[in-house]
Amino acid sequence: MKKTPENNVKKEIKDYLKLNGWFVRHNLQGIGCYKGMPDMKATKNGITIEIECKSKEGDQSDKQREYEQDLVEHGGHYLVVRGYEDIKRWEEDYRGSY
């Protein structure tokens, strides 16, 4: 994986989640892929979160915002994260839910 600020965030998030008992999968982008799909999914105790990793300066594309809106409207969990602290904060908010 090429060293970019966003890829560094992806690695940090993946490592943090795995250390905390989450099953983590990267979403592969390409032909036939749902436009705007986030970078990864993580599941723990029956709860799945979909995660878009961004650098400090990064912003979601319009398609990513549409995907987020569709997922949340259907009861899914979608996070835009810039570091493991964002995941940790989400976990604290949902403690006991998973």
N, C-alpha and C positions, 0 to 999 in steps of 0.2 A: 504494500500500500504506500502510495506516494505521501511524503511528509508535507501536509498542509495544515493550517490551523483547524479546519473542520475535521480532517482525518484524525488529528490529535484528540479532539473532543470525542469522536466515535470510539477510539481505543479506550480512553479514560472511562467512558460510560459503560462500555462492554465489560471492562475489567471490574468496575465497581459492582455492576449488577451480578456478575458471576460470583464474586466474593460474597455477595449477600443472598445467594441461593436462587437467583433467577435463571431460567432457561432462556438464552438469548439467541435470536436469529437475525441475520442481515437480510434485508430485502434487496434482491437484485433488480436493477433497472434495465429496461430494454424493450424490444419489440413485444407487444402484447401485454406489457405491464400496465397496471392501473396508473394513470397519470397523477402525479402528486403524492404517490405512496411514500411514506417516511422511510428513513434509513434502516430502522430495525424494529423488531418486536421482542418483548420479554414477557414471560409468563411465570407466575408463582402462585401456588395455592388457588388455582382456578381463575385468577385475574390476569388479563393480558393488557399490556400497555403498548401503544405504538409510539415510537420516538423519532423525532426529527432533530438531528444534531446540527448545531450552527456555531460558527465562530462568534466572537464578541460583536463583530460588525455584520454578520450574516443576517439575512432576512428571508422569510418564506416567500416562495413564488405564489402567484395567483392560484395555480393548480394545487399547491400544497395547502393553501388556506381552504380551498373547496373540499379537498379530501378530509381535512380536519373537521370542517363543518358537517359533512356527511356522516363521518364516523361518530362524532359526538351526538348528533341527532338520533343515531341508532344505538346509543347507550355505550359506545366505546370510550376508551381512555386514550387521549392523544397529548403528548408532551413535546414542547420545543425546549431543548436543553442546550446550555452552553458550558456545562460542567456537571460533575457528579453532585454538587450541592443542590441542583435543581431536582434531581431524582430523589435525593435524601429528603428534601422539603415535601415532595409529593408523598413519599412513604409516610412521613410524620402526619400529614393531613389525613391519610387513609388508613392509619394504623388500626388494626382490628378488622379491616375489610378484606384482608387477604392473609 
